[in-house]
Amino acid sequence: MSLAELRAEASKCQFCGFCEYACPTYKTMRMRHFGPRGRINLIKNFDGELSEAAYIGIMTCLVCRACDVQCPAGIKIAEVIHDFKAYILEGKIYKNKR
Amino acid sequence: MSIEWISQLREIVVDSLEKSWLPFPLKEDLCEGWKKDLQAGPSSTILYTSCMYHIAPVIEKAVENLEKFGVTKGGVMTRLAAVGTKALGGFLLRPDEAEVKRADGIVRRIYELLRRAGVEFGLLDREIYSGALLYELGLVDDFARYARRAAEYFKKRGVRRIITVDPHTQHVLEKIYPKYVEGFDIEVVSYLDLIKPGGVSINGFAIHDSCLYARFLGKYERIRQLLAAGNPVEDPYITGKDTAGCCGGPIESTFPGVAKQIAKTRVRELAKLSRKVVVQCPICYVNLKRASEGEVELYHMAEVLL
């Protein structure tokens, strides 16, 4: 997914938080940016910069898909976060190598 | 963990794959020992390990070291070299001999289960890695380049059908290769769908599902069918298809501390059901083992199927 597609998919989030119930990192860390709702909203509001905390929140997603089935809006949460990770790495790693 | 760390990890993995088809500097024959004395004529169907059962204990050792000493002090290579052994022009990572023997035993067991079910297959002259780690980390460009090389490797050997032995390889070959490798049309099947075991050697265990098998590849019911004779203890949340917790494995090489905390949460949940836990994935095994500290006994699925 392109960044625009990722944002569009993330924009479906209605903040219900059902996804947090099954998220292993949220269950363990108990902080919103370690859960699907927090991560999806970081992506939705991404303006080109990520704080260190937001970066760690995104990069610790296990892409285990436990959140996907809980989402009433049907957001492909795991796929969005995985592709956003790839987008971040693309910008921070590959561009420096070229 | 910093971008710098992921960047260094990427360099190690990409460089190792380029030189040896394996994601870390490893002894070249590490993943070949299990084939000794087995029938392995050329065939268009192959049993493919992707070296996963042999790499997992190496990762375990490296992650332990990273966690203990941190990842920024001295850089990644220094940290990895500390658990490796010096070799000409560099170092090699070496798992414990007991872990290599166990990995050999598991893959040989899968070989036997398949043969007993009447499945015809051959073996590769040399195991190569699938590239799953690159994709899972989000290093998609590197993954795509490597996947094309690996697909060519299979094609040159006339491979038309691959039997996998772990969820990461099954997922990446079945679902991801076709997206990144033009014309990739090799059939990919899991050994789980081909074997016909005659029972289970332990009883009253809990099942730790692989997220990939359960939620990406539709194997949740098949695994229960295979393990039913051992009367697994189930719980709608702890072992439910949609809610079963991950082991933390996917981030063990980038955030080992968080991965371990997640694994501890998972071990606590499973221990409520049984002290015996059956896993289906070498990465799950390593990560839960690291966090278990004796709270549960871990068994690979192939070890308990009769």
Interface residues (C-beta under 8 A of the other chain):
Chain A: Y21 A22 P24 T25 K27 T28 M29 I56 M59 T60 L62 V63 C64 R65 A66 D68 V69 Q70 H82 K85 A86 I88 L89 E90 K92 I93 Y94 N96
Chain B: M1 I3 I6 S7 R10 E136 L137 G138 L139 V140 D141 C211 R215 F216 D242 T243 A244 G245 C246 G248 G249 P250 I251 T254 F255 V258 Q261 I262 K264 T265 R266
